[in-house]
Amino acid sequence: MNIIYGILNYLEELSMENNYINYGGYNKQNDQYQQQSYERKGHNHEFQSSVNYEKDDEGMEHSHRIAGVTGPEINYGQSHVHKIHVLTDTSGDHYHEISDTTSTALYLNGKKHIHLLKGQTTYDDGHKHDYYFTTLIEDPTSVPEDGK
């Protein structure tokens, strides 16, 4: 598990260095204002992960799974972001909501890219969970026109 968090921390540093500094920072506090100037385009990303373990109001330690597809790309500076809105799976008698915006694109090979998400679920059943994950690459089954 420490290896996974190490990789995610490394990817977050790359994303911030390669995208936030070079393309301008994304500020979630100004999200509603900035959303008005976004230009919508047409690709999405799948995502799947688990949230961290927490104790509910009865003291039961548990986690939740999340999976979904982002909204379409939203231009942001020289890059883009995506919105997500998803419910976790149900654990015991409750679930949580995640509504967030991804980081800007983090290019893996100059063509394909992923995005980072880091935040907290809604507060339900006496607790909330942290999440930290990447999207999957966009259109992973596509074959480049040059056949490579």
C-alpha positions as CSV (number, residue, x, y, z in Angstrom):
1,M,0.0,0.0,0.0
2,N,2.9,2.4,0.7
3,I,4.2,1.8,-2.8
4,I,0.8,2.9,-4.2
5,Y,0.8,6.1,-2.1
6,G,4.4,6.8,-3.1
7,I,3.4,6.5,-6.8
8,L,0.4,8.7,-6.3
9,N,2.5,11.3,-4.4
10,Y,5.0,11.3,-7.3
11,L,2.3,11.7,-9.9
12,E,0.8,14.6,-7.9
13,E,4.1,16.3,-7.8
14,L,4.6,15.8,-11.5
15,S,1.1,17.1,-12.2
16,M,1.6,20.2,-10.1
17,E,5.1,20.8,-11.6
18,N,4.2,20.1,-15.2
19,N,0.7,21.6,-15.2
20,Y,-0.1,24.0,-12.4
21,I,3.1,25.9,-12.7
22,N,3.4,25.9,-16.4
23,Y,-0.3,26.5,-17.1
24,G,-1.5,28.4,-14.1
25,G,-3.1,27.1,-11.0
26,Y,-6.5,25.6,-10.7
27,N,-8.3,27.1,-7.7
28,K,-11.3,25.1,-6.5
29,Q,-12.5,28.0,-4.4
30,N,-13.3,30.0,-7.5
31,D,-14.8,27.0,-9.3
32,Q,-18.2,28.5,-9.9
33,Y,-16.8,31.7,-11.4
34,Q,-14.2,29.9,-13.5
35,Q,-16.8,27.4,-14.8
36,Q,-18.5,30.1,-16.8
37,S,-15.4,30.5,-19.0
38,Y,-14.8,26.8,-19.7
39,E,-15.2,25.5,-23.2
40,R,-16.6,22.0,-23.4
41,K,-15.0,19.3,-25.6
42,G,-15.4,15.6,-26.0
43,H,-13.5,12.9,-24.2
44,N,-14.0,11.3,-20.8
45,H,-12.0,9.1,-18.4
46,E,-13.0,6.1,-16.4
47,F,-12.0,5.8,-12.7
48,Q,-12.1,3.2,-10.0
49,S,-10.7,3.2,-6.5
50,S,-11.4,2.8,-2.8
51,V,-11.6,5.5,-0.1
52,N,-9.5,5.2,3.1
53,Y,-10.8,3.2,6.1
54,E,-12.8,5.2,8.8
55,K,-15.0,4.3,11.7
56,D,-18.7,5.0,11.4
57,D,-20.9,6.3,14.3
58,E,-21.1,2.7,15.6
59,G,-17.3,2.3,15.7
60,M,-17.2,-0.1,12.7
61,E,-14.1,0.4,10.6
62,H,-14.8,0.2,6.8
63,S,-14.1,1.5,3.4
64,H,-16.1,2.1,0.2
65,R,-15.5,1.5,-3.5
66,I,-16.0,4.2,-6.1
67,A,-16.2,3.8,-9.9
68,G,-17.5,6.0,-12.7
69,V,-16.8,8.1,-15.8
70,T,-15.8,11.8,-15.7
71,G,-17.7,14.5,-17.4
72,P,-16.4,15.8,-20.8
73,E,-13.1,17.7,-20.9
74,I,-13.3,21.4,-19.8
75,N,-10.5,23.6,-21.2
76,Y,-8.4,25.2,-18.5
77,G,-5.5,27.4,-19.5
78,Q,-3.3,25.3,-21.9
79,S,-4.7,22.1,-20.4
80,H,-8.1,20.8,-19.3
81,V,-9.9,19.3,-16.3
82,H,-13.0,17.1,-15.8
83,K,-15.8,17.1,-13.3
84,I,-16.9,14.0,-11.4
85,H,-20.0,13.3,-9.4
86,V,-20.5,9.8,-8.0
87,L,-21.8,7.9,-5.0
88,T,-19.7,5.3,-3.2
89,D,-21.0,1.8,-2.8
90,T,-23.1,1.1,0.3
91,S,-21.4,-0.1,3.5
92,G,-23.7,-1.1,6.3
93,D,-26.5,1.4,6.1
94,H,-24.8,4.3,4.3
95,Y,-22.9,5.7,1.4
96,H,-21.1,8.9,0.5
97,E,-21.0,11.4,-2.3
98,I,-18.0,12.7,-4.2
99,S,-18.3,15.8,-6.3
100,D,-15.0,17.2,-7.5
101,T,-12.8,18.5,-10.3
102,T,-9.7,16.7,-11.5
103,S,-6.2,18.1,-11.8
104,T,-5.1,19.3,-15.2
105,A,-3.8,16.6,-17.6
106,L,-0.7,14.6,-16.7
107,Y,0.8,13.3,-20.0
108,L,2.3,9.9,-19.8
109,N,3.9,9.5,-23.2
110,G,3.3,12.8,-24.9
111,K,-0.1,11.7,-26.2
112,K,-2.2,9.8,-23.6
113,H,-2.9,11.3,-20.2
114,I,-4.5,10.8,-16.8
115,H,-5.8,13.2,-14.1
116,L,-5.4,13.2,-10.3
117,L,-8.2,13.5,-7.8
118,K,-7.7,14.1,-4.1
119,G,-10.3,15.1,-1.5
120,Q,-13.0,14.0,1.0
121,T,-16.4,12.4,0.6
122,T,-19.5,13.9,2.1
123,Y,-20.1,13.5,5.9
124,D,-22.5,10.7,6.4
125,D,-23.1,8.2,9.3
126,G,-20.8,10.3,11.6
127,H,-17.7,10.4,9.4
128,K,-16.2,11.1,6.0
129,H,-13.4,9.4,4.0
130,D,-10.3,10.7,2.2
131,Y,-9.8,9.7,-1.4
132,Y,-6.7,9.9,-3.6
133,F,-6.6,8.3,-7.1
134,T,-5.9,8.8,-10.8
135,T,-8.3,8.4,-13.7
136,L,-7.6,5.8,-16.3
137,I,-6.1,6.9,-19.6
138,E,-8.6,8.3,-22.1
139,D,-9.8,5.9,-24.8
140,P,-7.3,3.0,-23.9
141,T,-8.5,0.8,-26.8
142,S,-7.9,3.3,-29.5
143,V,-5.3,2.5,-32.2
144,P,-3.2,5.4,-33.4
145,E,-3.6,6.3,-37.1
146,D,0.0,5.4,-37.7
147,G,-0.6,1.9,-36.3
148,K,1.9,2.3,-33.5
